[in-house]
Amino acid sequence: MIMTVVEYDGIILNIENNVYTTESEIKEIRNKLLANTDTWGLKDYPSTPAQLEYRQALRDLTEQANFPNNIIWPTKPE
């Protein structure tokens, strides 16, 4: 068993054989990442298209073909 610990946007992910522990764990991480970018979703915030695409990709995470295994996390724009 290979255990990898990585940091993604300030959130620690424990990855075991590149398979996440549970669906709820992934959703919890996704929700934290969305919360970190909530201001990007406000109508009066000057969000870039890349920021809005990132937020949408996080919301679409559960629609990935291999969910909840082998998730491809979107890259957070600057």
Gaussian input, Z-matrix of N, CA and C with variables (Angstrom, degrees):
# hf/3-21g

backbone

0 1
 N
 C     1     B1
 C     2     B2     1     A1
 N     3     B3     2     A2     1     D1
 C     4     B4     3     A3     2     D2
 C     5     B5     4     A4     3     D3
 N     6     B6     5     A5     4     D4
 C     7     B7     6     A6     5     D5
 C     8     B8     7     A7     6     D6
 N     9     B9     8     A8     7     D7
 C    10    B10     9     A9     8     D8
 C    11    B11    10    A10     9     D9
 N    12    B12    11    A11    10    D10
 C    13    B13    12    A12    11    D11
 C    14    B14    13    A13    12    D12
 N    15    B15    14    A14    13    D13
 C    16    B16    15    A15    14    D14
 C    17    B17    16    A16    15    D15
 N    18    B18    17    A17    16    D16
 C    19    B19    18    A18    17    D17
 C    20    B20    19    A19    18    D18
 N    21    B21    20    A20    19    D19
 C    22    B22    21    A21    20    D20
 C    23    B23    22    A22    21    D21
 N    24    B24    23    A23    22    D22
 C    25    B25    24    A24    23    D23
 C    26    B26    25    A25    24    D24
 N    27    B27    26    A26    25    D25
 C    28    B28    27    A27    26    D26
 C    29    B29    28    A28    27    D27
 N    30    B30    29    A29    28    D28
 C    31    B31    30    A30    29    D29
 C    32    B32    31    A31    30    D30
 N    33    B33    32    A32    31    D31
 C    34    B34    33    A33    32    D32
 C    35    B35    34    A34    33    D33
 N    36    B36    35    A35    34    D34
 C    37    B37    36    A36    35    D35
 C    38    B38    37    A37    36    D36
 N    39    B39    38    A38    37    D37
 C    40    B40    39    A39    38    D38
 C    41    B41    40    A40    39    D39
 N    42    B42    41    A41    40    D40
 C    43    B43    42    A42    41    D41
 C    44    B44    43    A43    42    D42
 N    45    B45    44    A44    43    D43
 C    46    B46    45    A45    44    D44
 C    47    B47    46    A46    45    D45
 N    48    B48    47    A47    46    D46
 C    49    B49    48    A48    47    D47
 C    50    B50    49    A49    48    D48
 N    51    B51    50    A50    49    D49
 C    52    B52    51    A51    50    D50
 C    53    B53    52    A52    51    D51
 N    54    B54    53    A53    52    D52
 C    55    B55    54    A54    53    D53
 C    56    B56    55    A55    54    D54
 N    57    B57    56    A56    55    D55
 C    58    B58    57    A57    56    D56
 C    59    B59    58    A58    57    D57
 N    60    B60    59    A59    58    D58
 C    61    B61    60    A60    59    D59
 C    62    B62    61    A61    60    D60
 N    63    B63    62    A62    61    D61
 C    64    B64    63    A63    62    D62
 C    65    B65    64    A64    63    D63
 N    66    B66    65    A65    64    D64
 C    67    B67    66    A66    65    D65
 C    68    B68    67    A67    66    D66
 N    69    B69    68    A68    67    D67
 C    70    B70    69    A69    68    D68
 C    71    B71    70    A70    69    D69
 N    72    B72    71    A71    70    D70
 C    73    B73    72    A72    71    D71
 C    74    B74    73    A73    72    D72
 N    75    B75    74    A74    73    D73
 C    76    B76    75    A75    74    D74
 C    77    B77    76    A76    75    D75
 N    78    B78    77    A77    76    D76
 C    79    B79    78    A78    77    D77
 C    80    B80    79    A79    78    D78
 N    81    B81    80    A80    79    D79
 C    82    B82    81    A81    80    D80
 C    83    B83    82    A82    81    D81
 N    84    B84    83    A83    82    D82
 C    85    B85    84    A84    83    D83
 C    86    B86    85    A85    84    D84
 N    87    B87    86    A86    85    D85
 C    88    B88    87    A87    86    D86
 C    89    B89    88    A88    87    D87
 N    90    B90    89    A89    88    D88
 C    91    B91    90    A90    89    D89
 C    92    B92    91    A91    90    D90
 N    93    B93    92    A92    91    D91
 C    94    B94    93    A93    92    D92
 C    95    B95    94    A94    93    D93
 N    96    B96    95    A95    94    D94
 C    97    B97    96    A96    95    D95
 C    98    B98    97    A97    96    D96
 N    99    B99    98    A98    97    D97
 C   100   B100    99    A99    98    D98
 C   101   B101   100   A100    99    D99
 N   102   B102   101   A101   100   D100
 C   103   B103   102   A102   101   D101
 C   104   B104   103   A103   102   D102
 N   105   B105   104   A104   103   D103
 C   106   B106   105   A105   104   D104
 C   107   B107   106   A106   105   D105
 N   108   B108   107   A107   106   D106
 C   109   B109   108   A108   107   D107
 C   110   B110   109   A109   108   D108
 N   111   B111   110   A110   109   D109
 C   112   B112   111   A111   110   D110
 C   113   B113   112   A112   111   D111
 N   114   B114   113   A113   112   D112
 C   115   B115   114   A114   113   D113
 C   116   B116   115   A115   114   D114
 N   117   B117   116   A116   115   D115
 C   118   B118   117   A117   116   D116
 C   119   B119   118   A118   117   D117
 N   120   B120   119   A119   118   D118
 C   121   B121   120   A120   119   D119
 C   122   B122   121   A121   120   D120
 N   123   B123   122   A122   121   D121
 C   124   B124   123   A123   122   D122
 C   125   B125   124   A124   123   D123
 N   126   B126   125   A125   124   D124
 C   127   B127   126   A126   125   D125
 C   128   B128   127   A127   126   D126
 N   129   B129   128   A128   127   D127
 C   130   B130   129   A129   128   D128
 C   131   B131   130   A130   129   D129
 N   132   B132   131   A131   130   D130
 C   133   B133   132   A132   131   D131
 C   134   B134   133   A133   132   D132
 N   135   B135   134   A134   133   D133
 C   136   B136   135   A135   134   D134
 C   137   B137   136   A136   135   D135
 N   138   B138   137   A137   136   D136
 C   139   B139   138   A138   137   D137
 C   140   B140   139   A139   138   D138
 N   141   B141   140   A140   139   D139
 C   142   B142   141   A141   140   D140
 C   143   B143   142   A142   141   D141
 N   144   B144   143   A143   142   D142
 C   145   B145   144   A144   143   D143
 C   146   B146   145   A145   144   D144
 N   147   B147   146   A146   145   D145
 C   148   B148   147   A147   146   D146
 C   149   B149   148   A148   147   D147
 N   150   B150   149   A149   148   D148
 C   151   B151   150   A150   149   D149
 C   152   B152   151   A151   150   D150
 N   153   B153   152   A152   151   D151
 C   154   B154   153   A153   152   D152
 C   155   B155   154   A154   153   D153
 N   156   B156   155   A155   154   D154
 C   157   B157   156   A156   155   D155
 C   158   B158   157   A157   156   D156
 N   159   B159   158   A158   157   D157
 C   160   B160   159   A159   158   D158
 C   161   B161   160   A160   159   D159
 N   162   B162   161   A161   160   D160
 C   163   B163   162   A162   161   D161
 C   164   B164   163   A163   162   D162
 N   165   B165   164   A164   163   D163
 C   166   B166   165   A165   164   D164
 C   167   B167   166   A166   165   D165
 N   168   B168   167   A167   166   D166
 C   169   B169   168   A168   167   D167
 C   170   B170   169   A169   168   D168
 N   171   B171   170   A170   169   D169
 C   172   B172   171   A171   170   D170
 C   173   B173   172   A172   171   D171
 N   174   B174   173   A173   172   D172
 C   175   B175   174   A174   173   D173
 C   176   B176   175   A175   174   D174
 N   177   B177   176   A176   175   D175
 C   178   B178   177   A177   176   D176
 C   179   B179   178   A178   177   D177
 N   180   B180   179   A179   178   D178
 C   181   B181   180   A180   179   D179
 C   182   B182   181   A181   180   D180
 N   183   B183   182   A182   181   D181
 C   184   B184   183   A183   182   D182
 C   185   B185   184   A184   183   D183
 N   186   B186   185   A185   184   D184
 C   187   B187   186   A186   185   D185
 C   188   B188   187   A187   186   D186
 N   189   B189   188   A188   187   D187
 C   190   B190   189   A189   188   D188
 C   191   B191   190   A190   189   D189
 N   192   B192   191   A191   190   D190
 C   193   B193   192   A192   191   D191
 C   194   B194   193   A193   192   D192
 N   195   B195   194   A194   193   D193
 C   196   B196   195   A195   194   D194
 C   197   B197   196   A196   195   D195
 N   198   B198   197   A197   196   D196
 C   199   B199   198   A198   197   D197
 C   200   B200   199   A199   198   D198
 N   201   B201   200   A200   199   D199
 C   202   B202   201   A201   200   D200
 C   203   B203   202   A202   201   D201
 N   204   B204   203   A203   202   D202
 C   205   B205   204   A204   203   D203
 C   206   B206   205   A205   204   D204
 N   207   B207   206   A206   205   D205
 C   208   B208   207   A207   206   D206
 C   209   B209   208   A208   207   D207
 N   210   B210   209   A209   208   D208
 C   211   B211   210   A210   209   D209
 C   212   B212   211   A211   210   D210
 N   213   B213   212   A212   211   D211
 C   214   B214   213   A213   212   D212
 C   215   B215   214   A214   213   D213
 N   216   B216   215   A215   214   D214
 C   217   B217   216   A216   215   D215
 C   218   B218   217   A217   216   D216
 N   219   B219   218   A218   217   D217
 C   220   B220   219   A219   218   D218
 C   221   B221   220   A220   219   D219
 N   222   B222   221   A221   220   D220
 C   223   B223   222   A222   221   D221
 C   224   B224   223   A223   222   D222
 N   225   B225   224   A224   223   D223
 C   226   B226   225   A225   224   D224
 C   227   B227   226   A226   225   D225
 N   228   B228   227   A227   226   D226
 C   229   B229   228   A228   227   D227
 C   230   B230   229   A229   228   D228
 N   231   B231   230   A230   229   D229
 C   232   B232   231   A231   230   D230
 C   233   B233   232   A232   231   D231

   B1=1.4480
   B2=1.5219
   B3=1.3210
   B4=1.4527
   B5=1.5196
   B6=1.3414
   B7=1.4636
   B8=1.5161
   B9=1.3130
   B10=1.4506
   B11=1.5166
   B12=1.3004
   B13=1.4546
   B14=1.5196
   B15=1.3243
   B16=1.4584
   B17=1.5199
   B18=1.3137
   B19=1.4537
   B20=1.5157
   B21=1.3086
   B22=1.4490
   B23=1.5132
   B24=1.3049
   B25=1.4598
   B26=1.5276
   B27=1.3225
   B28=1.4551
   B29=1.5132
   B30=1.3242
   B31=1.4682
   B32=1.5150
   B33=1.3281
   B34=1.4553
   B35=1.5279
   B36=1.3333
   B37=1.4617
   B38=1.5227
   B39=1.3109
   B40=1.4539
   B41=1.5190
   B42=1.3061
   B43=1.4528
   B44=1.5230
   B45=1.3028
   B46=1.4553
   B47=1.5185
   B48=1.3272
   B49=1.4623
   B50=1.5245
   B51=1.3325
   B52=1.4618
   B53=1.5302
   B54=1.3219
   B55=1.4600
   B56=1.5232
   B57=1.3086
   B58=1.4449
   B59=1.5224
   B60=1.3049
   B61=1.4489
   B62=1.5260
   B63=1.2981
   B64=1.4629
   B65=1.5248
   B66=1.2965
   B67=1.4611
   B68=1.5270
   B69=1.3243
   B70=1.4646
   B71=1.5230
   B72=1.3443
   B73=1.4569
   B74=1.5300
   B75=1.3136
   B76=1.4623
   B77=1.5243
   B78=1.3158
   B79=1.4597
   B80=1.5213
   B81=1.3151
   B82=1.4629
   B83=1.5324
   B84=1.3143
   B85=1.4624
   B86=1.5229
   B87=1.3314
   B88=1.4679
   B89=1.5223
   B90=1.3178
   B91=1.4639
   B92=1.5195
   B93=1.3251
   B94=1.4676
   B95=1.5243
   B96=1.3191
   B97=1.4626
   B98=1.5272
   B99=1.3294
   B100=1.4618
   B101=1.5204
   B102=1.3238
   B103=1.4656
   B104=1.5225
   B105=1.3308
   B106=1.4667
   B107=1.5277
   B108=1.3271
   B109=1.4675
   B110=1.5303
   B111=1.3135
   B112=1.4674
   B113=1.5264
   B114=1.3214
   B115=1.4661
   B116=1.5236
   B117=1.3262
   B118=1.4693
   B119=1.5210
   B120=1.3166
   B121=1.4539
   B122=1.5160
   B123=1.3275
   B124=1.4568
   B125=1.5273
   B126=1.3211
   B127=1.4672
   B128=1.5256
   B129=1.3345
   B130=1.4631
   B131=1.5354
   B132=1.3298
   B133=1.4663
   B134=1.5291
   B135=1.3292
   B136=1.4739
   B137=1.5338
   B138=1.3175
   B139=1.4659
   B140=1.5199
   B141=1.3178
   B142=1.4650
   B143=1.5229
   B144=1.3109
   B145=1.4677
   B146=1.5345
   B147=1.3163
   B148=1.4670
   B149=1.5244
   B150=1.3236
   B151=1.4582
   B152=1.5282
   B153=1.3173
   B154=1.4608
   B155=1.5274
   B156=1.3204
   B157=1.4717
   B158=1.5253
   B159=1.3257
   B160=1.4664
   B161=1.5285
   B162=1.3251
   B163=1.4655
   B164=1.5319
   B165=1.3211
   B166=1.4615
   B167=1.5200
   B168=1.3227
   B169=1.4705
   B170=1.5243
   B171=1.3226
   B172=1.4686
   B173=1.5263
   B174=1.3244
   B175=1.4709
   B176=1.5318
   B177=1.3434
   B178=1.4638
   B179=1.5301
   B180=1.3109
   B181=1.4618
   B182=1.5327
   B183=1.3165
   B184=1.4689
   B185=1.5232
   B186=1.3305
   B187=1.4604
   B188=1.5295
   B189=1.3389
   B190=1.4622
   B191=1.5267
   B192=1.3090
   B193=1.4601
   B194=1.5225
   B195=1.3199
   B196=1.4664
   B197=1.5168
   B198=1.3319
   B199=1.4602
   B200=1.5197
   B201=1.3166
   B202=1.4586
   B203=1.5302
   B204=1.3122
   B205=1.4652
   B206=1.5189
   B207=1.3153
   B208=1.4674
   B209=1.5306
   B210=1.3105
   B211=1.4595
   B212=1.5222
   B213=1.3060
   B214=1.4577
   B215=1.5295
   B216=1.3233
   B217=1.4631
   B218=1.5306
   B219=1.3329
   B220=1.4588
   B221=1.5296
   B222=1.3045
   B223=1.4566
   B224=1.5212
   B225=1.3171
   B226=1.4622
   B227=1.5309
   B228=1.3384
   B229=1.4643
   B230=1.5268
   B231=1.2922
   B232=1.4731
   B233=1.5005
   A1=108.06
   A2=116.46
   A3=122.21
   A4=107.83
   A5=116.19
   A6=120.79
   A7=107.92
   A8=115.50
   A9=121.46
   A10=108.45
   A11=116.59
   A12=121.21
   A13=106.81
   A14=115.96
   A15=120.70
   A16=109.06
   A17=115.28
   A18=120.65
   A19=107.93
   A20=115.80
   A21=121.83
   A22=107.65
   A23=116.99
   A24=122.56
   A25=111.98
   A26=115.89
   A27=121.20
   A28=114.94
   A29=118.18
   A30=121.92
   A31=107.99
   A32=116.44
   A33=121.40
   A34=109.13
   A35=116.05
   A36=121.61
   A37=108.66
   A38=117.77
   A39=122.60
   A40=107.40
   A41=115.99
   A42=120.58
   A43=108.57
   A44=116.28
   A45=122.65
   A46=108.16
   A47=117.18
   A48=121.28
   A49=111.63
   A50=115.81
   A51=122.88
   A52=112.61
   A53=117.19
   A54=122.29
   A55=107.13
   A56=117.45
   A57=121.43
   A58=109.57
   A59=115.50
   A60=120.66
   A61=112.38
   A62=117.17
   A63=119.68
   A64=110.56
   A65=114.40
   A66=121.48
   A67=109.82
   A68=116.34
   A69=119.20
   A70=111.70
   A71=118.00
   A72=121.17
   A73=110.06
   A74=116.51
   A75=120.71
   A76=110.06
   A77=116.61
   A78=120.09
   A79=111.15
   A80=117.07
   A81=120.97
   A82=110.38
   A83=116.54
   A84=121.16
   A85=109.81
   A86=115.60
   A87=120.33
   A88=110.99
   A89=117.09
   A90=121.12
   A91=111.67
   A92=116.97
   A93=120.32
   A94=110.30
   A95=116.51
   A96=120.32
   A97=110.72
   A98=117.02
   A99=120.17
   A100=110.76
   A101=116.41
   A102=120.29
   A103=111.33
   A104=116.49
   A105=120.59
   A106=112.48
   A107=116.58
   A108=120.45
   A109=111.73
   A110=117.31
   A111=120.53
   A112=113.04
   A113=117.43
   A114=118.67
   A115=111.62
   A116=116.72
   A117=120.22
   A118=111.33
   A119=117.52
   A120=121.24
   A121=114.11
   A122=116.91
   A123=120.08
   A124=110.35
   A125=116.02
   A126=120.65
   A127=112.67
   A128=116.84
   A129=119.33
   A130=112.91
   A131=118.26
   A132=121.80
   A133=107.96
   A134=117.24
   A135=119.57
   A136=112.53
   A137=117.18
   A138=122.27
   A139=111.03
   A140=115.22
   A141=120.19
   A142=108.50
   A143=117.97
   A144=119.77
   A145=111.71
   A146=117.57
   A147=120.57
   A148=111.41
   A149=117.25
   A150=121.08
   A151=110.58
   A152=116.61
   A153=120.44
   A154=110.94
   A155=117.62
   A156=121.20
   A157=110.94
   A158=116.91
   A159=121.39
   A160=110.28
   A161=116.46
   A162=119.83
   A163=110.99
   A164=117.19
   A165=120.04
   A166=110.74
   A167=117.71
   A168=121.11
   A169=110.82
   A170=117.23
   A171=119.84
   A172=110.43
   A173=116.48
   A174=119.44
   A175=111.51
   A176=116.62
   A177=121.41
   A178=113.19
   A179=117.72
   A180=122.13
   A181=112.26
   A182=116.31
   A183=120.12
   A184=113.15
   A185=117.17
   A186=121.53
   A187=112.64
   A188=116.95
   A189=120.01
   A190=109.88
   A191=116.40
   A192=122.49
   A193=113.13
   A194=118.03
   A195=120.87
   A196=113.95
   A197=117.47
   A198=120.17
   A199=109.92
   A200=120.12
   A201=128.55
   A202=114.39
   A203=118.52
   A204=120.94
   A205=110.59
   A206=115.84
   A207=122.15
   A208=112.59
   A209=115.01
   A210=121.33
   A211=109.92
   A212=115.77
   A213=121.36
   A214=105.89
   A215=114.78
   A216=119.88
   A217=108.92
   A218=116.89
   A219=119.11
   A220=110.42
   A221=115.66
   A222=121.18
   A223=109.19
   A224=115.54
   A225=120.47
   A226=109.18
   A227=116.58
   A228=118.99
   A229=111.05
   A230=114.82
   A231=120.68
   A232=110.89
   D1=129.60
   D2=178.26
   D3=-105.39
   D4=123.46
   D5=177.85
   D6=-111.18
   D7=124.53
   D8=179.56
   D9=-120.88
   D10=135.31
   D11=175.23
   D12=-116.18
   D13=122.54
   D14=179.68
   D15=-128.66
   D16=157.53
   D17=175.53
   D18=-107.94
   D19=130.16
   D20=179.22
   D21=-127.57
   D22=110.63
   D23=179.55
   D24=51.63
   D25=43.57
   D26=177.20
   D27=81.87
   D28=1.68
   D29=179.72
   D30=-111.74
   D31=130.98
   D32=-178.85
   D33=-82.91
   D34=126.46
   D35=177.56
   D36=-111.21
   D37=128.82
   D38=173.33
   D39=-99.63
   D40=116.20
   D41=-175.93
   D42=-115.84
   D43=124.62
   D44=-178.84
   D45=-110.75
   D46=111.09
   D47=-177.62
   D48=53.97
   D49=35.90
   D50=-179.76
   D51=60.85
   D52=22.60
   D53=177.34
   D54=-122.83
   D55=127.06
   D56=-179.60
   D57=-76.00
   D58=155.35
   D59=-174.45
   D60=-62.42
   D61=-55.11
   D62=-176.48
   D63=-143.84
   D64=160.44
   D65=175.36
   D66=-61.65
   D67=-40.32
   D68=-178.96
   D69=-66.38
   D70=-31.91
   D71=177.20
   D72=-64.54
   D73=-43.15
   D74=179.48
   D75=-63.78
   D76=-43.81
   D77=-179.89
   D78=-64.61
   D79=-36.27
   D80=177.99
   D81=-64.10
   D82=-44.36
   D83=177.81
   D84=-63.48
   D85=-46.71
   D86=179.17
   D87=-57.78
   D88=-42.87
   D89=-179.55
   D90=-64.58
   D91=-37.04
   D92=177.02
   D93=-66.26
   D94=-41.42
   D95=178.77
   D96=-64.41
   D97=-40.29
   D98=176.72
   D99=-64.45
   D100=-42.42
   D101=179.55
   D102=-61.24
   D103=-35.09
   D104=178.80
   D105=-66.33
   D106=-16.88
   D107=-177.98
   D108=-121.45
   D109=21.38
   D110=-178.10
   D111=-56.34
   D112=-35.73
   D113=-178.67
   D114=-63.03
   D115=-26.85
   D116=179.17
   D117=-65.08
   D118=-22.89
   D119=-177.39
   D120=-90.92
   D121=-3.39
   D122=179.96
   D123=-75.47
   D124=141.54
   D125=-177.69
   D126=-61.95
   D127=-33.89
   D128=-176.74
   D129=-93.81
   D130=9.01
   D131=177.25
   D132=-95.99
   D133=134.07
   D134=-178.28
   D135=-77.98
   D136=69.56
   D137=-179.63
   D138=-72.19
   D139=146.16
   D140=175.17
   D141=-87.66
   D142=160.52
   D143=175.05
   D144=-57.83
   D145=-36.67
   D146=179.69
   D147=-63.90
   D148=-38.33
   D149=178.51
   D150=-65.49
   D151=-43.28
   D152=179.83
   D153=-67.97
   D154=-36.88
   D155=176.93
   D156=-65.38
   D157=-38.77
   D158=177.34
   D159=-60.96
   D160=-47.80
   D161=179.26
   D162=-61.49
   D163=-41.13
   D164=178.32
   D165=-65.18
   D166=-40.17
   D167=178.60
   D168=-62.81
   D169=-36.15
   D170=176.11
   D171=-65.90
   D172=-42.66
   D173=179.09
   D174=-65.47
   D175=-30.81
   D176=-178.56
   D177=-86.85
   D178=2.18
   D179=-176.34
   D180=-53.15
   D181=-40.94
   D182=-177.68
   D183=-71.82
   D184=-10.01
   D185=179.18
   D186=-90.24
   D187=-4.89
   D188=179.81
   D189=-63.66
   D190=145.29
   D191=-175.30
   D192=-57.72
   D193=-36.23
   D194=-177.00
   D195=-98.12
   D196=11.78
   D197=179.90
   D198=-60.72
   D199=132.72
   D200=6.43
   D201=-95.61
   D202=12.20
   D203=-179.38
   D204=-99.90
   D205=147.34
   D206=176.65
   D207=53.31
   D208=52.46
   D209=178.66
   D210=-68.48
   D211=139.49
   D212=172.04
   D213=-102.83
   D214=105.42
   D215=-178.44
   D216=-78.71
   D217=137.25
   D218=177.98
   D219=-70.00
   D220=156.08
   D221=178.64
   D222=-89.84
   D223=127.08
   D224=-179.20
   D225=-72.96
   D226=128.16
   D227=178.07
   D228=-73.90
   D229=162.31
   D230=179.28
   D231=-69.14

